[in-house]
């Protein structure tokens, strides 16, 4: 895959909750309108999530902006 300008992650169910072994499905939409689906642990740290997204999309961690319920996450 070629390089992208960036990626945004939008998900539902992104509220603070007790960590459990459950996973959630998140949708990743890149700025060039490609969409990816990723299954992650509910309590995955943001830097780890960004690494997984980088592997899947080819968008470097530094270029990613994660958004959930219109709240931006740093990491």
N, C-alpha and C positions, 0 to 999 in steps of 0.2 A: 504494500500500500504506500502511496505517496504521502508526503508530509501534509499536515493540515494546519490551518490557522489557529485552531483551538477546539475545545469540546466543552459542552455543557451537559451536566447530569441532572435529570429531573426524576423524582421518584415520589411515590405515594407511601404513606406509612413511615415517614422519616421523623418520628418524634422520639424524644428521649424516653427510653424504657429500660427495664432491667435486662441485662445481657442474658441471653439464653443460647441454646445451640441451634435455634431456628435461623433460617436464612431468608433473605428477602430478594425479590427480583427488582432490579433497577433498569431503567431505560436510559441509554446514553445517546444523545443527539449531537453530532458534530456540526460545526458552523457551515460545512458544505452539505448539510441535511442528510447525512447518513445516520442510520439508527442502529444501535447495538443493544443486546440484552445481556445482563450479567447477573448471576446469582452470587450473593455475598452474605457472609455472616452478619447478623444484625449489629454487632458491636465492632466491626472492622474499623481500625483507625483511619482517618482521612489520608495520611501519607501512603498507607498500604493500599487503599482503594485507588488512589491516583496511579500507583505503580501498576495495578491490575488493568486499569483503563489504558495506560500507556502501551502495555503489551498488546491489548486487544485492538486499539485504534491507530497506534503509531503517533499519537499526540503526546508530546513530552509533558512531564508532570508540571513543569513551570508554566506551560501554556494552557493548563486546564482551569476551568472555573466550575466548581460544583454548586449546584443550586437545588434545593429541596423545599417545596412549598414556599418558593420565592425568598428563601433565606440562603445567603451565600456562606459556604464553609471554607475556612482557611486550613492550610496544612501542607 
